[in-house]
């Protein structure tokens, strides 16, 4: 029995040594495969990177996907060369390098530009479609300007609409884009006035020649067809505008128009004019 035990022990040891050698050989084989794959991968990346760089350079030097022509549409008050200079776009640059948001921001620094639509195609033609602001009034800010309904101050231009009402009593400031704009609280008052006028009579705004906001409690209005100055209370402006509309229907045929009518009081009209005219105007209000 002792001999058999010793033989079994030697056999077990031999088996273990054989297994170890087999395991080591497998590990070495795997290691060699890993090193080979890693080496091939590194070589592919290294030489592939050089190839990519070369292809990129050839692509950038070629005319493929390059800007060939830039067209400007819709710009009337901003010269085309100024639009192109502001946009930062140039022939030869790659179409995919163009940042639409950046172009919009750059062009919006011009007060006339309300919005920009950038259209590009793979043939290399770029179109800048400009929507310009529409003036709604002429404003006296120390100097005379135009202004749109968003309060953006616009320079005077050739061919401007001289029938726009002249608005005074507003204050201006500078916004984050460096544009001259009407102050927020003054702009709110202007917008409210325009909205309430349209609600009462859609065509009234086209007949107004001057609007004065100098007094925060009153609005003073004159019309193109009449020298009469109308004073309206700001707090109840909609009601006063309705009175004003009725009064205009009365005084339009008068031979001697009132110089001034104050409509700041409920059912009363203070008229600067001879007594006969005052009576006729006051009767129109109380009716």
Secondary structure, DSSP 4 states (H G I P E B T S, - for coil): -HHHHHHHHHHHHHHHHHHHHHHHHHHHHHHHHHHHHHHHHHHHHHHHHHHHHHHHHHHHHSSTTB--EEEEES-SSS-HHHHHHHHT--TTSBGGG--HHHHHHHHHTSTTEEEEEEEE-TTSEEEEEEEE--EEEEEESSSEEEEETT-BEE---TT--TTSPEEES--EEE-TTS-EEE-HHHHHHHHHHHHHHHHH-TTHHHHEEEEE--STTEEEEEETTEEEEEEEESTTHHHHHHHHHHHHHHHTT-SS--SEEEEEETTEEEEES-HHHHHHHHHHHH-
